Amino acid sequence: MSAPEDFVRTIRGVVGAEPFVGLHVPDITEREKQRVRECLDSTFVSSVGAFVTEFEQGVADFTGARHAIAVSNGTSALQVALELVGAGEGDDVIVPALSFVATANAVSHTGAQPYFVDSDETTLGLSVGAVADVLRSARSTSEGLVNAATGRRIAAIVPMHTLGHPMHIAELVALAGEYEIPVVEDAAESLGSRVGEVHTGTFGRLGILSFNGNKILTTGGGGMILTDDDELARRARHLTTTAKLPHRWEFEHDEVAYNYRMPNLNAALGVAQLERLPGFLADKRRLAARYQAAFLGAPDVEFLTEPQGTESNYWLCAVRVAGGLARRNALLEAANDAGLQCRPFWNLLHAQAPYRHLPHAPLPVAETLHASVVCLPSSPALAAA
Ligand SMILES: Cc1ncc(COP(=O)(O)O)c(C=O)c1O
């Protein structure tokens, strides 16, 4: 087994000699500052403004989604998307146990409960086979399909494209279709990732993106709801803008809704970042290729590559290491001691305090992945290091 020093040396060989190398650092140039200054000068800094519309149109064009609705973050985007497909009190929503806590929290915010299902060894995303097991054993009732493990209606399935690698989304959508269960894609990490020509986040009834500071494109904080459905898009816009009825001066609201719209100031940053997205994606692929080549000789460290037939944005480059949790932690410690900000996967959601009490499906693959994956410094600028 290669020593932690070898691990550190290999990463250093790719990222260069800077004393501290962050996991994923935003890349902000004079162009971003210029657009944000324009926004400030306009005084339209809040949620009404031309940058929001321009950013939405730009993301719609880039992803091929018919509609893109800009919101305050990825979590609120996912909550609203789930509410739009009818998830709420008394329901289950199938989510991967291997995800950031926001995936489960968005489900909880709707009043529904997450039901955690296992991952796929190669894509790192929700296992279609494991979802099929849940659906096959479920009871068909007048209210819908009822989860045999919980007695609750399964309202939706939320796949996630882990680290930017597309999961088997077409297969999942086909399976969910057989049971008439809506799919809402958590594409928070996968802006720029495609299956064939089709962008992640556009397979399900709705999809969501995140533009948090650590994402491939940032608006500081922000998110986007994607859908091809005109009515869902109209509802998404209405629900995220306090359900205000259009009028020149009256404040009339027709339901309890949210103030979740993306401020213009954030969208100005997003518009400038979006111009640079093709460059970020090219840099990420170069960085991934360099890591892959560097780790080729290490028999117990495997660089994680995009699943066949897909194009990943390589949001976070990562390796799978042998030796279980103890070895993973030894490598993390050595790398972080050496100024290389490496991170494990998130602790599995079924083991997190708010969700520990919930029933869940068997999770053997998620547990193995959790104990063996290390994420590497992945800022696009490192491609030139
Ligand atoms: C998988 C996943 N889902 C949801 C989110 C939530 O996005 P946000 O932080 O913009 O709320 C994130 C990232 O932050 C994420 O990685």
The ligand as an SDF file (V2000), in Angstrom:
LIG
                    3D

 16 16  0  0  0  0  0  0  0  0999 V2000
  -25.9430   17.6890   -3.7650 C   0  0  0  0  0  0  0  0  0  0  0  0
  -26.3180   19.0530   -3.3130 C   0  0  0  0  0  0  0  0  0  0  0  0
  -27.6250   19.3600   -3.1810 N   0  0  0  0  0  0  0  0  0  0  0  0
  -28.0140   20.5690   -2.7860 C   0  0  0  0  0  0  0  0  0  0  0  0
  -27.0980   21.5560   -2.4970 C   0  0  0  0  0  0  0  0  0  0  0  0
  -27.6320   22.8320   -1.9620 C   0  0  0  0  0  0  0  0  0  0  0  0
  -27.2480   23.9640   -2.6340 O   0  0  0  0  0  0  0  0  0  0  0  0
  -27.1330   25.3490   -1.8480 P   0  0  0  0  0  0  0  0  0  0  0  0
  -25.8890   25.2920   -1.0180 O   0  0  0  0  0  0  0  0  0  0  0  0
  -27.0330   26.3380   -2.9690 O   0  0  0  0  0  0  0  0  0  0  0  0
  -28.3610   25.5180   -1.0450 O   0  0  0  0  0  0  0  0  0  0  0  0
  -25.7170   21.2830   -2.6310 C   0  0  0  0  0  0  0  0  0  0  0  0
  -24.6430   22.2400   -2.3980 C   0  0  0  0  0  0  0  0  0  0  0  0
  -24.4540   23.1030   -1.7350 O   0  0  0  0  0  0  0  0  0  0  0  0
  -25.3200   19.9920   -3.0340 C   0  0  0  0  0  0  0  0  0  0  0  0
  -24.0280   19.6760   -3.1500 O   0  0  0  0  0  0  0  0  0  0  0  0
  1  2  1  0
  2  3  1  0
  2 15  2  0
  3  4  2  0
  4  5  1  0
  5  6  1  0
  5 12  2  0
  6  7  1  0
  7  8  1  0
  8  9  2  0
  8 10  1  0
  8 11  1  0
 12 13  1  0
 12 15  1  0
 13 14  2  0
 15 16  1  0
M  END
$$$$
